[in-house]
Amino acid sequence: MTFTRRRQGYSRYSQPILGEPAVYGELTANGTTIVLVPTEDAVIACLPVLKLATMAFKPSTPPGAILVPATWAAVVQIAAILGPAWQPGPRLNAWTTARLAERCGGEPDQLTGPVRTTLRVAPPDGCVPRPYQVAGALMIGAIGRALLFDEQGTGKTITTILGLVERDQVAQVRPVVCVVPTSVVDSWVREWASWAPSWRAVAWRGTPTARRALAGNADVYVVGYDTARNDAANGEGPLIKLAPAAVVADECHYLKSPTAQRSLAVRRLAKRASAYVALSGTPITHHPGDLWPALEGLAPTAYPSRYRFTERYCVKVQGDYAERVIGLNKFTEPELRASLLGAHRRVAKADVLAQLPPKVYSVRTVELPAPWRKVYDEMEAQMIAELPDGAELSVMSVLAQLTRLSQLASAASDVTTTVDEGPDGAQHVSVRMKAPSWKVDALLEILDERPGSPVVAFAPSRQLMALAGQAATEAGLCVGYVVGGQSPAERTQVVELFQAGKFDVLCATTGAGGVGLTLTAAGTVVFLQRPWSLVEALQAEDRCHRIGSEIHDSIEIIDIVAANTVDSRVRSVLHEKAGQLADLLQDPRIVAELLGGTRTRRGK
């Protein structure tokens, strides 16, 4: 009986059904490699079949066996692909049992018995973690490499810090490098000081000379993504030379592009570290293929190739220019979840923070003034609009088209057109929004309705937020800004003043203000525009709806939508992306509640 004969009718995702084991598996003495020894009849067919896995198998020298690095994912995939055709040996069985015990919350040497529920090191006096934070810390402490997908506002930073302190009791994890959005570097340093005061945490920033001088003087180095991109650009970078034993990737959806330099830098650090934690409440931005960079950091030898990962676990269709991932493969999805057993966690605020106020959604619909309605309709129909002042707006790309449609849906605009020199000179169009803005007018009405109650206003457009802030100032209100271009200290000061009640309204772009900030002083969030990015949309909402927002009866989220414009298309795209995220995280509430779901109300 051979693999060759039995492969008739074999699909990409099912395993051959053999009446007797054809492959024997055992762990090497040093515990790093699984050795597969096929029977004589199965040697030729075994390697091609195993190429269905995400990891790389290679023949031994001398030939006769097949080798693969020992990982939990390798065991899961070998079992799924070979089924009853393989027989693990006693050492591999013992290793697998120990890994299973760790992933189920027990001690490595026993599969059954009580699950640990307390930390080895108690948090400092006055710092009381929530039960789900302790559970997440124990997960990190048990296996050292984990994905933390808890919803925004649940305190993933604290969970991670406690988890690494826990892990340090059984395996050295210092020094730690935390790669985070630049805007939250100081927040991470403060949290380390609060929850692990015996560990010295510093911000890795400043001039190259100043950064290198920090090396060796701390237990924890907190670095922004842009700095990490430079300082871990190759094997000689100063962050690489730190030889971190643990790497943290906060907001790991920043790594979604496999070839981006910041993604490569973080994965380069993670491969060399013994511990790794990736955090994000929104781990994918478009489809499950976005998850691969985080998985490579989690288990570099198990997921070395994005192509192999998407081939095995995703459904792809042919797009206009390349294949496009449209979701998880339902046949192999259980295997993927088994391979991540005990290494990832998702908790939703609704399940663990019952004291948080509910989100209440509403929509304020505004009409475009007649002259600008005409401009908008012409642009949408032809992508060439004749503005009231006679200027011509030519749209050169789909992105520019959508951006300019969104601008014209929000406010009047000045347009400047330039043409490069030469007979075939390219045409460049710049658009600057100006008053009047019908969306800003609607924001002022909302502010008038809530005197003395702080409000956060969001939009992707920095120009629109500048218009909003100017109008609010002219109306006698105190305005703060988080719109990019500010130093970390300036940004921190603005947030602290807002939290202290010094501002009536905070104008923030979804790019600059949608990640890592706590703005719980506000009970109302207003979107003058929604971003195309689901991550930015959800993250921005949850700046106010998080631990600390218990002071409000509800968090009101108001969308200002221009009637019969691209605003409706944006909302449709967000719903589509939310479906992919909901499938991955197995939480249908993400779609049901997005933008208010069935509870959305129309305001005046």
TITISE-871117 format. One line per 4 residues: number of its first residue (from 0); for each residue x, y, z of C-alpha. Coordinates in Angstrom, 3 decimals. Example, Ala and Ser with C-alpha at 12.3 -4.5 7.8 and 13.67 -1.06 7.14 Angstrom:
<sites>
0> 12.300/-4.500/7.800; 13.670/-1.060/7.140
</sites>
This chain:
<sites>
0> 0.000/0.000/0.000; 1.551/3.298/-1.054; 0.862/7.032/-1.125; 0.980/6.936/-4.920
4> -1.935/4.544/-5.162; -3.944/6.270/-2.494; -3.577/9.807/-3.849; -6.276/9.157/-6.417
8> -9.141/11.436/-5.401; -6.883/13.327/-2.955; -7.910/16.992/-2.618; -5.733/19.952/-1.610
12> -7.033/19.951/1.941; -7.996/16.387/2.822; -5.537/13.736/3.883; -5.059/10.304/2.299
16> -6.779/7.478/4.118; -4.304/4.668/4.748; -4.931/1.466/6.576; -1.561/1.508/8.346
20> 1.056/4.122/9.333; 3.359/5.005/6.452; 5.412/7.687/8.205; 7.143/7.470/11.576
24> 7.905/10.746/13.392; 10.284/11.455/16.238; 11.884/14.434/17.962; 15.634/14.884/17.893
28> 17.512/14.639/21.174; 18.002/18.400/21.378; 14.261/18.976/20.897; 14.580/21.331/17.921
32> 13.643/19.171/14.941; 10.967/16.671/13.991; 12.290/13.790/11.903; 9.823/12.012/9.620
36> 10.840/8.603/8.332; 8.510/7.292/5.580; 8.200/3.614/4.790; 9.987/2.511/1.650
40> 6.803/2.695/-0.444; 5.924/6.207/0.777; 9.302/7.942/0.323; 8.647/9.307/-3.171
44> 5.151/10.628/-2.447; 5.739/12.007/1.041; 7.583/15.260/0.262; 5.101/16.510/-2.386
48> 2.208/15.898/0.001; 3.937/17.751/2.834; 4.464/20.752/0.562; 0.809/21.525/1.269
52> 1.932/22.721/4.707; 2.971/26.292/5.474; 6.416/25.336/6.789; 9.349/24.123/4.717
56> 10.247/20.427/4.912; 13.645/19.286/3.664; 15.241/15.893/3.048; 17.883/14.698/5.448
60> 21.537/14.108/4.663; 22.067/11.249/4.040; 18.618/10.821/2.444; 15.872/8.676/3.872
64> 14.200/11.076/6.302; 12.394/14.431/6.158; 13.175/17.237/8.603; 11.120/20.168/9.868
68> 11.688/22.530/12.841; 9.742/21.427/15.893; 6.757/23.727/16.446; 3.216/23.232/17.618
72> 1.979/24.315/14.184; 4.156/21.664/12.537; 2.587/18.902/14.623; -0.924/20.154/13.871
76> -0.309/20.398/10.130; 1.485/17.044/9.840; -1.417/15.379/11.630; -3.941/17.112/9.360
80> -2.117/16.306/6.126; -1.024/12.735/6.862; -3.852/11.693/9.151; -3.554/8.043/10.204
84> -0.618/7.646/7.812; 1.824/8.822/10.461; 2.862/7.541/13.869; 4.616/9.906/16.336
88> 7.311/8.338/18.517; 7.450/8.470/22.338; 9.738/11.509/22.594; 7.597/13.500/20.142
92> 4.438/12.396/21.944; 5.846/13.615/25.264; 6.914/16.931/23.722; 3.472/17.427/22.150
96> 1.734/16.647/25.447; 3.895/19.202/27.268; 3.150/21.876/24.655; -0.558/21.112/24.858
100> -0.488/21.470/28.639; 1.196/24.877/28.351; -1.357/26.057/25.823; -4.237/24.903/27.999
104> -2.986/26.836/31.016; -1.407/23.998/32.997; 2.138/23.078/33.892; 4.322/21.681/31.073
108> 4.791/18.318/32.779; 1.102/17.523/33.235; -1.803/17.635/30.840; -4.454/17.308/33.554
112> -4.726/19.150/36.810; -5.654/22.624/37.997; -5.195/25.589/35.661; -3.079/28.380/37.116
116> -5.055/31.543/37.865; -2.553/33.664/39.795; 0.616/35.426/38.740; 3.995/34.412/40.103
120> 4.847/38.067/40.758; 2.169/40.212/42.359; 1.573/43.627/40.737; 2.732/46.687/42.703
124> 0.515/48.108/45.422; -2.334/50.116/43.965; -2.171/48.316/40.602; -5.036/45.838/40.397
128> -5.384/44.010/37.078; -8.733/42.758/35.899; -9.261/38.968/35.807; -9.084/38.792/32.006
132> -5.795/40.722/32.086; -4.369/38.161/34.484; -5.578/35.359/32.186; -3.908/37.003/29.194
136> -0.688/37.511/31.158; -0.666/33.834/32.119; -1.056/32.906/28.442; 1.971/35.021/27.536
140> 3.909/33.691/30.502; 3.182/30.064/29.599; 4.521/30.002/26.037; 6.268/33.337/25.557
144> 4.948/33.978/22.063; 1.374/35.182/21.720; -1.122/37.226/19.720; -3.320/39.507/21.817
148> -6.377/40.617/19.854; -8.468/42.007/22.721; -10.826/44.775/21.680; -9.644/48.381/21.840
152> -9.887/49.897/25.277; -9.513/46.687/27.293; -5.976/47.365/28.525; -3.774/45.184/26.297
156> -0.678/47.150/27.319; -1.069/46.116/30.960; -1.775/42.504/29.972; 1.430/42.430/27.930
160> 3.596/43.933/30.657; 2.285/41.508/33.268; 2.738/38.632/30.807; 6.394/39.426/30.149
164> 7.093/39.813/33.878; 5.429/36.428/34.344; 7.480/34.888/31.537; 10.681/36.268/33.033
168> 10.198/33.981/35.997; 10.721/30.884/33.842; 12.818/32.217/30.924; 14.880/35.383/30.574
172> 13.031/37.988/28.476; 15.179/41.040/29.118; 16.036/43.239/27.346; 12.615/43.908/25.862
176> 12.046/46.014/22.733; 8.500/47.384/22.404; 7.782/48.686/18.903; 4.749/50.960/19.088
180> 3.114/53.857/17.228; 5.212/56.953/17.878; 2.277/58.696/19.514; 2.149/56.196/22.402
184> 5.856/55.768/23.188; 5.528/57.852/26.357; 2.347/56.013/27.381; 4.133/52.668/27.194
188> 7.064/53.975/29.241; 4.653/55.221/31.910; 2.786/51.909/32.033; 6.039/49.970/32.467
192> 6.989/52.314/35.324; 3.598/51.737/36.972; 3.203/47.981/36.539; 6.843/46.811/36.621
196> 8.696/49.521/38.581; 11.759/47.336/39.127; 12.311/47.197/35.349; 13.852/50.341/33.872
200> 11.970/51.429/30.741; 13.240/54.182/28.434; 12.064/55.788/25.209; 14.434/54.853/22.368
204> 14.494/58.114/20.410; 16.528/61.227/19.720; 19.634/61.484/17.570; 21.399/58.298/16.430
208> 24.155/59.014/18.942; 21.652/59.511/21.760; 19.850/56.284/20.873; 23.049/54.237/20.808
212> 23.988/55.677/24.207; 20.841/54.101/25.686; 21.985/50.583/24.808; 22.706/48.474/27.864
216> 21.177/50.969/30.301; 17.625/49.660/30.542; 15.493/46.552/30.736; 12.865/47.852/28.309
220> 13.311/50.010/25.205; 10.159/51.563/23.748; 10.619/52.638/20.138; 8.338/54.102/17.470
224> 7.800/52.227/14.228; 9.662/54.763/12.100; 12.722/54.654/14.339; 12.629/50.852/14.436
228> 12.539/50.814/10.644; 15.906/52.593/10.636; 17.528/50.957/13.650; 16.664/47.373/12.696
232> 17.149/47.818/8.961; 19.821/45.135/8.798; 21.807/42.754/10.954; 24.060/45.581/12.110
236> 21.360/48.018/13.311; 21.575/49.262/16.909; 18.292/47.591/17.881; 19.558/44.307/16.468
240> 22.760/44.705/18.459; 20.702/45.028/21.624; 19.851/41.333/21.098; 16.392/41.669/22.663
244> 15.100/38.524/24.299; 11.519/39.759/23.877; 9.828/41.863/21.208; 6.430/43.538/21.454
248> 4.612/44.766/18.326; 1.818/47.108/19.396; -0.944/47.753/16.833; 0.509/44.892/14.790
252> -1.805/45.699/11.863; 0.946/48.241/11.056; 2.916/45.213/9.813; 0.336/44.077/7.251
256> 2.484/44.924/4.204; 5.070/42.109/4.021; 7.602/44.183/2.075; 7.305/47.447/4.032
260> 10.535/48.347/5.806; 8.917/48.700/9.228; 7.303/45.271/8.833; 10.625/43.714/7.839
264> 12.384/45.414/10.759; 9.972/44.121/13.403; 9.973/40.605/11.958; 13.781/40.706/11.856
268> 13.822/41.498/15.581; 11.159/38.886/16.377; 13.038/36.051/14.667; 15.980/36.585/17.003
272> 13.913/36.851/20.189; 12.725/34.068/22.466; 9.509/35.893/23.372; 7.140/37.861/21.144
276> 3.785/39.528/21.699; 1.757/41.153/18.906; -1.201/43.321/19.935; -4.121/44.756/17.998
280> -7.848/45.018/18.448; -8.078/45.063/14.630; -5.377/42.618/13.455; -6.460/42.699/9.801
284> -7.415/45.694/7.704; -8.735/43.999/4.544; -8.584/40.188/4.656; -6.986/37.276/6.561
288> -3.837/37.480/4.429; -2.976/40.626/6.410; -2.371/38.387/9.427; 0.679/36.636/7.979
292> 3.407/39.091/9.137; 2.190/38.768/12.738; 2.194/34.984/12.382; 5.735/34.946/11.032
296> 6.793/36.900/14.103; 4.908/34.422/16.281; 6.455/31.302/14.718; 9.048/32.156/12.025
300> 9.746/28.565/10.999; 6.054/27.610/10.960; 4.925/30.500/8.743; 7.959/31.490/6.646
304> 5.972/32.350/3.499; 2.899/34.496/2.970; 2.155/32.606/-0.245; 2.112/29.230/1.526
308> -0.030/30.654/4.341; -2.674/32.075/2.010; -2.593/28.943/-0.183; -3.432/26.732/2.762
312> -5.760/28.876/4.838; -7.365/31.448/2.553; -9.769/31.501/-0.376; -8.447/33.462/-3.347
316> -10.011/34.633/-6.571; -8.425/36.094/-9.662; -8.593/39.880/-9.642; -7.894/42.327/-12.437
320> -4.125/42.186/-11.902; -3.448/39.476/-9.326; -5.114/36.967/-7.064; -7.208/38.475/-4.286
324> -7.918/36.973/-0.871; -11.627/36.992/-0.065; -11.728/35.104/3.230; -10.689/32.080/5.254
328> -10.881/28.611/3.740; -13.633/26.869/5.686; -12.027/23.451/5.147; -8.706/24.373/6.783
332> -9.930/27.041/9.200; -10.282/24.530/12.095; -6.680/23.472/11.518; -5.514/27.099/11.614
336> -7.319/27.688/14.892; -5.836/24.472/16.319; -2.347/25.615/15.326; -2.945/28.862/17.266
340> -4.407/27.086/20.310; -3.356/28.865/23.478; -1.241/31.406/21.571; -3.915/33.960/20.789
344> -6.726/35.604/22.690; -9.656/37.875/21.914; -11.917/39.445/24.514; -14.637/41.946/23.692
348> -15.472/44.892/25.912; -19.097/43.790/26.070; -18.007/40.516/27.694; -15.475/41.764/30.231
352> -16.293/45.423/30.865; -19.989/45.358/31.627; -19.655/48.655/33.464; -18.805/50.550/30.270
356> -21.610/52.722/28.911; -23.332/51.646/25.688; -22.479/53.196/22.341; -25.400/55.097/20.851
360> -25.137/55.841/17.118; -26.927/58.463/15.073; -26.555/60.081/11.651; -26.930/63.774/10.851
364> -27.681/64.169/7.155; -26.648/67.432/5.503; -27.434/68.724/2.037; -24.850/70.241/-0.299
368> -25.611/73.854/-1.306; -26.941/74.043/-4.872; -23.759/75.388/-6.591; -21.575/72.715/-4.955
372> -24.177/70.016/-5.517; -23.769/70.714/-9.222; -19.979/70.522/-8.937; -20.173/67.254/-7.042
376> -22.606/65.615/-9.452; -20.506/66.615/-12.462; -17.352/65.241/-10.889; -19.036/61.992/-9.953
380> -20.404/61.584/-13.471; -17.335/62.647/-15.465; -14.508/63.041/-12.953; -14.061/66.520/-14.464
384> -15.833/69.271/-12.589; -16.269/72.883/-13.596; -16.096/74.826/-10.344; -18.176/77.976/-9.806
388> -15.082/80.174/-10.210; -14.269/78.617/-13.580; -11.377/76.405/-12.469; -11.194/72.884/-13.847
392> -10.627/69.845/-11.656; -9.139/66.789/-13.375; -8.912/63.551/-11.450; -5.919/61.366/-12.342
396> -6.483/58.258/-10.248; -9.206/56.348/-8.445; -7.799/57.364/-5.071; -7.686/61.005/-6.089
400> -11.231/60.740/-7.401; -12.566/59.360/-4.152; -10.570/61.804/-2.059; -11.812/64.795/-4.028
404> -15.367/63.528/-3.979; -15.087/63.282/-0.211; -13.702/66.828/-0.062; -16.525/68.230/-2.161
408> -19.031/66.315/-0.042; -17.732/68.196/3.002; -16.884/71.775/2.064; -16.232/74.281/-0.689
412> -12.779/74.010/-2.237; -10.135/75.997/-4.063; -8.453/74.111/-6.870; -5.010/74.715/-8.350
416> -3.891/72.984/-11.541; -0.268/72.823/-12.677; 1.255/71.126/-15.712; 4.812/69.868/-16.003
420> 6.938/71.395/-18.755; 7.111/69.594/-22.108; 4.590/68.463/-24.716; 3.442/65.522/-22.591
424> 3.622/67.291/-19.252; 1.664/65.625/-16.478; -1.160/67.568/-14.904; -1.235/67.992/-11.105
428> -4.285/69.133/-9.191; -4.312/70.302/-5.589; -7.514/70.905/-3.677; -7.800/73.078/-0.580
432> -11.016/73.026/1.372; -12.491/76.333/2.557; -15.589/77.819/4.098; -18.432/77.301/3.831
436> -18.467/73.766/5.160; -21.899/72.294/5.668; -20.374/69.546/7.795; -18.638/72.052/10.067
440> -21.954/73.885/10.416; -23.540/70.631/11.574; -20.699/70.118/14.079; -21.306/73.580/15.540
444> -24.985/72.695/16.005; -23.965/69.550/17.894; -21.609/71.567/20.109; -24.372/74.113/20.809
448> -26.619/71.267/21.965; -24.010/70.114/24.516; -22.694/73.175/26.354; -19.982/72.260/28.835
452> -19.732/68.677/27.564; -16.397/67.876/25.837; -16.648/66.505/22.285; -14.095/64.762/20.048
456> -14.410/65.458/16.314; -12.718/63.143/13.790; -12.054/63.179/10.047; -9.266/61.780/7.853
460> -8.747/65.263/6.359; -6.440/67.593/8.234; -7.855/70.491/6.193; -11.381/69.733/7.334
464> -10.335/69.518/10.982; -8.561/72.877/10.640; -11.793/74.391/9.279; -13.741/72.851/12.149
468> -11.312/74.108/14.767; -11.275/77.614/13.331; -15.063/77.790/13.258; -15.329/76.489/16.838
472> -12.754/79.047/18.015; -14.663/81.855/16.316; -17.747/80.620/18.150; -15.937/81.203/21.451
476> -15.023/77.583/22.220; -11.658/76.242/23.438; -10.174/73.899/20.834; -7.349/71.359/20.978
480> -5.776/69.574/18.025; -4.253/66.148/17.391; -3.663/66.293/13.645; -0.064/65.190/13.107
484> 3.083/67.252/12.967; 3.214/67.615/16.750; 5.999/66.425/19.010; 5.144/63.598/21.426
488> 5.331/66.061/24.323; 2.945/68.504/22.618; 0.530/65.737/21.783; 0.611/64.370/25.326
492> -0.032/67.855/26.723; -3.066/68.352/24.470; -4.552/65.027/25.572; -3.926/65.764/29.250
496> -5.565/69.193/28.941; -8.568/67.655/27.193; -8.899/64.995/29.874; -8.706/67.737/32.494
500> -11.658/69.535/30.904; -9.710/72.476/29.457; -11.053/72.055/25.900; -14.627/72.101/24.637
504> -13.747/70.160/21.509; -10.736/68.162/20.365; -10.228/68.151/16.582; -8.328/65.035/15.541
508> -7.503/63.279/12.305; -8.217/59.563/12.301; -4.606/58.933/11.332; -2.992/60.959/14.124
512> -5.618/60.674/16.850; -7.180/57.301/16.205; -4.555/55.095/17.880; -3.256/54.805/21.407
516> -4.994/57.805/22.983; -7.391/57.897/25.924; -10.046/60.585/25.459; -12.625/59.404/27.965
520> -13.517/62.959/29.052; -15.775/63.073/25.990; -19.204/61.515/25.954; -19.724/62.413/22.288
524> -17.672/61.492/19.204; -18.465/63.195/15.903; -17.220/61.937/12.526; -17.228/64.646/9.891
528> -15.863/62.003/7.520; -15.332/58.281/7.966; -11.964/56.918/6.805; -11.848/54.118/4.234
532> -9.779/52.131/6.754; -11.837/49.930/9.072; -8.972/49.964/11.571; -8.965/53.768/11.755
536> -12.754/53.885/12.004; -12.963/51.435/14.917; -9.877/52.711/16.687; -11.131/56.302/16.581
540> -14.474/55.368/18.151; -12.758/53.569/20.970; -10.571/56.478/22.031; -13.587/57.481/24.123
544> -15.232/54.088/24.705; -12.711/52.364/26.946; -11.773/51.921/30.592; -12.453/55.292/32.197
548> -15.586/56.109/30.204; -17.796/54.825/33.035; -18.357/58.451/33.986; -20.845/58.754/31.092
552> -24.304/57.226/30.782; -23.559/56.503/27.104; -21.019/57.296/24.413; -22.818/58.993/21.549
556> -21.256/58.503/18.140; -22.605/60.851/15.482; -21.819/60.597/11.771; -22.316/63.689/9.646
560> -23.211/62.329/6.219; -23.673/64.377/3.054; -26.781/63.180/1.236; -26.294/61.296/-2.042
564> -22.491/61.358/-1.944; -19.472/59.087/-1.581; -20.120/59.011/2.179; -22.569/56.147/1.644
568> -19.976/54.205/-0.360; -17.452/54.560/2.459; -19.910/53.051/4.921; -20.564/50.128/2.569
572> -16.828/49.393/2.219; -16.388/49.485/5.996; -19.150/46.897/6.406; -17.427/44.588/3.895
576> -14.098/44.834/5.722; -15.827/44.300/9.060; -17.170/40.993/7.759; -13.629/39.706/7.177
580> -12.533/40.793/10.656; -15.621/39.258/12.276; -14.929/35.902/10.570; -11.315/35.846/11.705
584> -12.096/36.792/15.312; -15.316/34.735/15.392; -17.289/37.692/16.692; -20.325/38.538/14.518
588> -21.036/41.542/16.733; -18.294/43.426/14.882; -20.551/43.547/11.816; -23.869/43.700/13.624
592> -22.869/46.744/15.660; -20.660/48.570/13.114; -21.836/52.148/12.585; -24.789/51.390/14.799
596> -26.017/48.319/12.949; -29.778/48.041/13.145; -29.778/50.601/15.927; -28.601/53.457/13.743
600> -30.853/56.467/14.167; -31.283/59.359/11.817; -30.890/62.752/13.435; -32.038/66.068/12.170
</sites>
